[in-house]
Amino acid sequence: MGYSKNLAAGLLAMFFLAPAVLATDPDPLQDFCAADLDGKAVSVNGHPCKPMSEAGDDFLFSSKLAKAGNTSTPNGSAVTELDVAEWPGTNTLGVSMNRVDFAPGGTNPPHIHPRATEIGIVMKGKTEASMVVSFNSQNPGIVFVPLTLFGSNPPIPTPVLTKALRVEAGVVELLKSKFTTGF
């Protein structure tokens, strides 16, 4: 019986104290807002908003994703970014998209997006392919793993990389020579 009274007292205390405790993150984003890319006003979560009467086609999907990128790169892939600068209607929504095109045998280098989660949909192809990826950030950022390890400036010392990767110094030096110009 004592346990039930303590449980009931605890639940009542939680119920009455709950309004005083805020345990959620408020959503920092606002309603739809087309970016005023030329605006000079300070905005906490994006560009200042255009008046709705001036937004025009800013909320329409950008045709930039409809065009394949040039896959004549060392990796055989091309990334077309679509953020608020290209699609002003996404301002303050916390989203962005990319189109990734692959030549036969092409790859997208190992990478991370430090400010976002990424989800992708293959739109076409098995050899020559295209996909669209979406991010839960209007500025996801990107860090290319090979470039970070082997093309950084100042460079990561070769002995550190040989020990971490368990390879000979010649392998590390070869890889460093491949990433002197970036992607």
Buried (B, 14 or more C-beta within 10 A) or exposed (E): EEEEEEEEEEEEEEEEEEEEEEEEEEEEBBEBBBBBEEEEEEBEEBBBBBEEEEBEEBBEEBEBBEEEBEBEEEBBBBBBBBBBBBBBBBBBBBBBBBBBBBBEEBEBBEBBBEEBEBEEEEEEEEEBBBBBBBBBBBEBEBEBEBBBBBBEEEBBEBEEBBEEEEEEEEBBEEBBEEBEEEB
